[in-house]
Amino acid sequence: MPGLQDKRPLAPGADGPAIYTKADVARFLQQAQHQNRTVGQNVCDAIATLTDSQRLKPDGSNFTDWDLFLRERTRELFADHLWFTKPNPHVADEQLGRSLLLATVDSSMVRLLLKQTTGHNMYDHLRSRFNNITRAEQMLCWEKLKNFKLSDHGSSTAAMSYLLKLLDDFSTLQLEINRENVGGLVLQSALESGSEHRREVDRRVERDLASSSRTLSRRAVTTDQILKHIDVAKQQLDLNAQTPSSFGAQLLDAAPHSLAGPYAHAMELYHPDFWPGLPPQVEGMAIHGLQCWNCCSPDHFLSKCPVPRRSNFDRPPVFP
Protein backbone atom coordinates (compact mmCIF):
# COMPACT_ATOMS: atom_id res chain seq x y z
CA MET A 1 0.00 0.00 0.00
CA PRO A 2 1.09 3.62 -0.29
CA GLY A 3 4.11 4.28 1.85
CA LEU A 4 4.72 0.66 2.87
CA GLN A 5 7.71 0.33 0.57
CA ASP A 6 9.24 3.69 1.53
CA LYS A 7 12.61 3.09 3.22
CA ARG A 8 13.66 6.71 3.39
CA PRO A 9 14.76 8.04 6.81
CA LEU A 10 12.21 10.29 8.40
CA ALA A 11 14.72 12.24 10.45
CA PRO A 12 17.48 14.63 9.33
CA GLY A 13 19.95 12.97 11.70
CA ALA A 14 20.44 9.75 13.63
CA ASP A 15 19.34 11.31 16.92
CA GLY A 16 17.01 14.06 15.68
CA PRO A 17 13.22 13.96 15.87
CA ALA A 18 11.24 12.66 12.90
CA ILE A 19 10.18 15.40 10.49
CA TYR A 20 7.11 14.67 8.36
CA THR A 21 6.02 16.61 5.32
CA LYS A 22 2.42 17.12 4.26
CA ALA A 23 2.83 14.41 1.62
CA ASP A 24 4.16 11.99 4.26
CA VAL A 25 1.13 12.56 6.47
CA ALA A 26 -1.21 12.02 3.52
CA ARG A 27 0.50 8.72 2.70
CA PHE A 28 0.23 7.55 6.30
CA LEU A 29 -3.48 8.34 6.38
CA GLN A 30 -4.07 6.45 3.15
CA GLN A 31 -2.00 3.55 4.46
CA ALA A 32 -4.09 3.35 7.63
CA GLN A 33 -7.30 3.45 5.63
CA HIS A 34 -6.43 0.71 3.14
CA GLN A 35 -4.24 -1.64 5.15
CA ASN A 36 -5.42 -5.21 5.77
CA ARG A 37 -7.73 -4.97 2.77
CA THR A 38 -7.46 -6.80 -0.54
CA VAL A 39 -6.94 -5.08 -3.87
CA GLY A 40 -10.43 -6.09 -4.92
CA GLN A 41 -12.01 -4.49 -1.86
CA ASN A 42 -10.15 -1.23 -2.41
CA VAL A 43 -11.08 -1.15 -6.10
CA CYS A 44 -14.75 -1.90 -5.36
CA ASP A 45 -14.87 0.98 -2.90
CA ALA A 46 -13.11 3.29 -5.35
CA ILE A 47 -15.51 2.63 -8.24
CA ALA A 48 -18.68 2.52 -6.14
CA THR A 49 -19.74 5.89 -7.53
CA LEU A 50 -18.65 5.17 -11.13
CA THR A 51 -21.46 5.86 -13.62
CA ASP A 52 -21.84 4.72 -17.22
CA SER A 53 -21.06 8.22 -18.44
CA GLN A 54 -17.74 8.13 -16.57
CA ARG A 55 -16.65 4.66 -17.69
CA LEU A 56 -14.31 5.10 -20.65
CA LYS A 57 -16.10 4.24 -23.90
CA PRO A 58 -14.41 2.34 -26.75
CA ASP A 59 -14.38 5.45 -28.94
CA GLY A 60 -12.91 7.63 -26.18
CA SER A 61 -15.67 10.24 -26.54
CA ASN A 62 -15.89 10.69 -22.76
CA PHE A 63 -12.16 10.68 -22.09
CA THR A 64 -12.26 13.95 -20.14
CA ASP A 65 -14.97 12.74 -17.74
CA TRP A 66 -13.17 9.44 -17.25
CA ASP A 67 -9.85 11.15 -16.64
CA LEU A 68 -11.35 13.42 -13.97
CA PHE A 69 -12.92 10.44 -12.21
CA LEU A 70 -9.65 8.50 -12.30
CA ARG A 71 -7.71 11.44 -10.87
CA GLU A 72 -10.10 11.77 -7.96
CA ARG A 73 -9.75 8.07 -7.16
CA THR A 74 -5.95 8.18 -7.30
CA ARG A 75 -6.01 11.21 -5.04
CA GLU A 76 -7.95 9.15 -2.50
CA LEU A 77 -5.84 5.99 -2.86
CA PHE A 78 -2.35 7.40 -3.38
CA ALA A 79 -2.68 11.06 -2.30
CA ASP A 80 -1.54 12.00 -5.82
CA HIS A 81 -4.01 12.87 -8.58
CA LEU A 82 -1.21 12.57 -11.18
CA TRP A 83 -0.22 9.09 -10.07
CA PHE A 84 -0.78 7.51 -13.50
CA THR A 85 1.31 10.11 -15.34
CA LYS A 86 4.61 8.79 -14.00
CA PRO A 87 6.19 5.36 -13.35
CA ASN A 88 5.62 3.85 -9.91
CA PRO A 89 8.28 1.65 -8.24
CA HIS A 90 6.01 0.06 -5.59
CA VAL A 91 4.65 -3.38 -6.52
CA ALA A 92 1.57 -3.25 -4.28
CA ASP A 93 0.62 0.22 -5.46
CA GLU A 94 1.16 -0.85 -9.06
CA GLN A 95 -1.20 -3.79 -8.67
CA LEU A 96 -3.89 -1.57 -7.18
CA GLY A 97 -3.44 1.10 -9.86
CA ARG A 98 -3.68 -1.37 -12.75
CA SER A 99 -6.79 -2.97 -11.26
CA LEU A 100 -8.41 0.41 -10.77
CA LEU A 101 -7.77 1.51 -14.33
CA LEU A 102 -9.04 -1.75 -15.84
CA ALA A 103 -12.21 -1.48 -13.76
CA THR A 104 -13.02 1.98 -15.14
CA VAL A 105 -12.83 1.22 -18.88
CA ASP A 106 -15.14 -0.64 -21.23
CA SER A 107 -14.69 -4.41 -21.15
CA SER A 108 -13.77 -4.47 -24.85
CA MET A 109 -10.58 -2.53 -24.09
CA VAL A 110 -9.29 -4.74 -21.27
CA ARG A 111 -7.56 -7.29 -23.48
CA LEU A 112 -5.62 -4.59 -25.33
CA LEU A 113 -4.60 -2.83 -22.13
CA LEU A 114 -3.30 -6.04 -20.55
CA LYS A 115 -0.50 -5.99 -23.13
CA GLN A 116 0.92 -2.96 -21.31
CA THR A 117 3.31 -3.83 -18.49
CA THR A 118 2.48 -1.03 -16.02
CA GLY A 119 -0.40 1.20 -15.04
CA HIS A 120 1.54 4.19 -16.30
CA ASN A 121 1.90 2.56 -19.73
CA MET A 122 -1.82 1.73 -19.77
CA TYR A 123 -2.76 5.32 -19.04
CA ASP A 124 -0.20 6.67 -21.50
CA HIS A 125 -1.59 4.39 -24.21
CA LEU A 126 -5.16 5.59 -23.63
CA ARG A 127 -4.10 9.22 -23.43
CA SER A 128 -2.16 9.08 -26.69
CA ARG A 129 -5.07 7.33 -28.36
CA PHE A 130 -8.00 9.46 -27.23
CA ASN A 131 -6.71 12.71 -25.77
CA ASN A 132 -5.82 15.02 -28.67
CA ILE A 133 -3.15 17.35 -27.35
CA THR A 134 -2.28 20.34 -29.53
CA ARG A 135 0.90 22.35 -29.57
CA ALA A 136 -1.19 25.51 -29.30
CA GLU A 137 -2.39 24.39 -25.85
CA GLN A 138 1.17 23.63 -24.78
CA MET A 139 2.41 27.01 -25.99
CA LEU A 140 -0.45 28.77 -24.19
CA CYS A 141 0.48 27.03 -20.95
CA TRP A 142 4.11 28.05 -21.48
CA GLU A 143 3.15 31.68 -22.04
CA LYS A 144 1.11 31.66 -18.82
CA LEU A 145 4.11 30.30 -16.95
CA LYS A 146 6.41 32.96 -18.43
CA ASN A 147 3.99 35.75 -17.54
CA PHE A 148 3.42 34.56 -13.97
CA LYS A 149 3.59 37.44 -11.49
CA LEU A 150 3.03 37.51 -7.75
CA SER A 151 1.38 40.92 -8.06
CA ASP A 152 -1.50 39.36 -10.02
CA HIS A 153 -2.63 37.42 -6.93
CA GLY A 154 -4.06 38.56 -3.64
CA SER A 155 -1.81 36.41 -1.49
CA SER A 156 1.27 34.25 -1.73
CA THR A 157 -0.90 31.19 -1.09
CA ALA A 158 -3.13 31.97 -4.07
CA ALA A 159 -0.07 32.62 -6.23
CA MET A 160 1.51 29.32 -5.23
CA SER A 161 -1.73 27.46 -5.88
CA TYR A 162 -1.95 28.96 -9.37
CA LEU A 163 1.69 28.15 -10.08
CA LEU A 164 1.25 24.52 -9.04
CA LYS A 165 -1.81 24.29 -11.27
CA LEU A 166 0.22 25.52 -14.24
CA LEU A 167 2.90 22.93 -13.53
CA ASP A 168 0.23 20.22 -13.30
CA ASP A 169 -1.13 21.37 -16.67
CA PHE A 170 2.21 20.50 -18.25
CA SER A 171 1.72 16.88 -17.18
CA THR A 172 -1.86 16.94 -18.42
CA LEU A 173 -0.61 18.18 -21.80
CA GLN A 174 1.98 15.37 -21.96
CA LEU A 175 4.87 17.79 -21.61
CA GLU A 176 7.57 17.04 -19.07
CA ILE A 177 9.60 19.99 -17.82
CA ASN A 178 13.05 18.91 -18.88
CA ARG A 179 15.92 20.32 -20.91
CA GLU A 180 14.68 19.15 -24.31
CA ASN A 181 11.05 20.23 -23.94
CA VAL A 182 11.80 23.60 -22.37
CA GLY A 183 14.37 24.29 -25.08
CA GLY A 184 11.75 23.56 -27.73
CA LEU A 185 9.26 25.89 -26.08
CA VAL A 186 11.84 28.69 -25.91
CA LEU A 187 12.83 28.28 -29.56
CA GLN A 188 9.28 28.23 -30.87
CA SER A 189 8.08 31.15 -28.74
CA ALA A 190 11.13 33.20 -29.78
CA LEU A 191 9.88 33.37 -33.37
CA GLU A 192 8.01 36.55 -34.23
CA SER A 193 4.33 36.07 -33.47
CA GLY A 194 2.12 36.26 -36.56
CA SER A 195 5.00 36.02 -39.03
CA GLU A 196 4.94 33.62 -41.95
CA HIS A 197 7.95 31.86 -40.49
CA ARG A 198 6.19 31.29 -37.15
CA ARG A 199 3.01 30.02 -38.82
CA GLU A 200 4.94 27.52 -40.91
CA VAL A 201 6.88 26.22 -37.91
CA ASP A 202 3.68 25.95 -35.86
CA ARG A 203 2.04 23.98 -38.66
CA ARG A 204 4.93 21.53 -38.89
CA VAL A 205 5.09 20.96 -35.12
CA GLU A 206 1.32 20.39 -34.92
CA ARG A 207 1.60 17.85 -37.74
CA ASP A 208 4.32 15.91 -35.94
CA LEU A 209 2.49 16.04 -32.61
CA ALA A 210 -0.66 14.61 -34.21
CA SER A 211 1.27 11.84 -35.95
CA SER A 212 0.15 8.25 -35.47
CA SER A 213 3.78 7.38 -34.73
CA ARG A 214 4.34 7.63 -30.98
CA THR A 215 8.08 8.10 -31.55
CA LEU A 216 7.55 11.08 -33.84
CA SER A 217 4.85 12.49 -31.57
CA ARG A 218 7.17 12.45 -28.55
CA ARG A 219 10.09 13.89 -30.54
CA ALA A 220 7.91 16.66 -32.01
CA VAL A 221 8.42 19.04 -29.07
CA THR A 222 12.15 18.53 -28.56
CA THR A 223 14.81 21.14 -29.26
CA ASP A 224 16.42 19.31 -32.18
CA GLN A 225 13.14 18.67 -34.00
CA ILE A 226 11.86 22.23 -33.64
CA LEU A 227 15.24 23.66 -34.66
CA LYS A 228 15.05 21.47 -37.76
CA HIS A 229 11.60 22.86 -38.59
CA ILE A 230 12.83 26.42 -38.09
CA ASP A 231 15.69 25.93 -40.57
CA VAL A 232 13.56 24.11 -43.16
CA ALA A 233 10.76 26.68 -42.97
CA LYS A 234 13.23 29.55 -43.39
CA GLN A 235 14.83 27.92 -46.43
CA GLN A 236 11.43 27.30 -47.97
CA LEU A 237 10.29 30.89 -47.44
CA ASP A 238 13.57 32.26 -48.83
CA LEU A 239 13.24 30.04 -51.89
CA ASN A 240 9.65 31.15 -52.51
CA ALA A 241 10.73 34.77 -52.25
CA GLN A 242 13.43 34.26 -54.89
CA THR A 243 11.21 32.30 -57.32
CA PRO A 244 7.70 33.81 -57.40
CA SER A 245 4.92 31.85 -59.04
CA SER A 246 4.00 32.36 -62.70
CA PHE A 247 0.74 34.00 -61.67
CA GLY A 248 2.62 36.44 -59.47
CA ALA A 249 5.10 37.07 -62.28
CA GLN A 250 2.26 37.94 -64.65
CA LEU A 251 0.85 40.41 -62.16
CA LEU A 252 4.26 42.01 -61.78
CA ASP A 253 4.79 42.11 -65.53
CA ALA A 254 1.38 43.67 -66.12
CA ALA A 255 2.08 46.51 -63.69
CA PRO A 256 3.56 49.77 -64.96
CA HIS A 257 7.34 49.80 -65.02
CA SER A 258 9.37 52.91 -64.52
CA LEU A 259 12.28 53.64 -66.82
CA ALA A 260 14.82 56.29 -65.96
CA GLY A 261 15.73 58.71 -68.72
CA PRO A 262 14.04 61.06 -71.20
CA TYR A 263 11.61 58.41 -72.44
CA ALA A 264 10.13 57.46 -69.08
CA HIS A 265 6.88 59.32 -69.86
CA ALA A 266 6.37 57.21 -73.03
CA MET A 267 6.27 53.80 -71.35
CA GLU A 268 2.50 53.64 -70.85
CA LEU A 269 1.84 53.63 -74.61
CA TYR A 270 3.76 53.83 -77.86
CA HIS A 271 3.73 56.94 -80.03
CA PRO A 272 6.33 57.41 -82.80
CA ASP A 273 6.74 61.11 -82.05
CA PHE A 274 8.42 60.17 -78.77
CA TRP A 275 11.05 58.04 -80.53
CA PRO A 276 12.73 59.82 -83.48
CA GLY A 277 15.08 57.96 -85.79
CA LEU A 278 13.45 54.54 -85.42
CA PRO A 279 13.71 51.65 -87.88
CA PRO A 280 11.01 51.37 -90.61
CA GLN A 281 9.18 48.58 -88.77
CA VAL A 282 8.60 50.86 -85.80
CA GLU A 283 7.72 53.92 -87.88
CA GLY A 284 5.10 51.86 -89.70
CA MET A 285 3.21 51.40 -86.46
CA ALA A 286 2.13 55.04 -86.50
CA ILE A 287 -0.76 54.27 -88.87
CA HIS A 288 -2.26 51.92 -86.30
CA GLY A 289 -2.73 54.61 -83.66
CA LEU A 290 -1.83 54.38 -79.99
CA GLN A 291 -0.94 50.88 -78.83
CA CYS A 292 0.23 48.99 -75.76
CA TRP A 293 3.92 49.41 -75.14
CA ASN A 294 4.31 45.75 -74.30
CA CYS A 295 2.22 43.77 -76.83
CA CYS A 296 1.26 46.34 -79.50
CA SER A 297 -2.45 45.82 -78.87
CA PRO A 298 -4.67 48.85 -79.65
CA ASP A 299 -7.29 47.63 -77.16
CA HIS A 300 -5.39 48.58 -74.01
CA PHE A 301 -2.29 50.27 -72.67
CA LEU A 302 0.56 48.92 -70.59
CA SER A 303 -1.18 49.23 -67.20
CA LYS A 304 -3.95 46.87 -68.44
CA CYS A 305 -1.75 44.49 -70.41
CA PRO A 306 -2.33 40.80 -69.52
CA VAL A 307 0.72 39.56 -71.45
CA PRO A 308 4.02 38.87 -69.62
CA ARG A 309 6.70 41.48 -70.17
CA ARG A 310 8.81 41.02 -73.28
CA SER A 311 12.59 40.63 -73.03
CA ASN A 312 13.49 43.98 -74.68
CA PHE A 313 11.06 45.97 -72.59
CA ASP A 314 13.32 49.03 -72.54
CA ARG A 315 12.94 49.43 -76.34
CA PRO A 316 9.83 50.41 -78.30
CA PRO A 317 7.74 47.53 -79.67
CA VAL A 318 8.49 46.38 -83.21
CA PHE A 319 5.50 45.81 -85.48
CA PRO A 320 5.75 42.35 -87.12
Helices and strands as residue ranges (DSSP letters): H 22-34, H 39-46, H 63-78, G 83-85, H 91-103, G 107-109, H 110-113, H 119-130, H 135-146, G 150-152, H 156-172, H 179-190, H 196-209, H 214-219, H 223-242, H 246-254, G 264-266, E 269-270, G 272-274, H 280-283, G 284-288, E 291-292, G 302-304
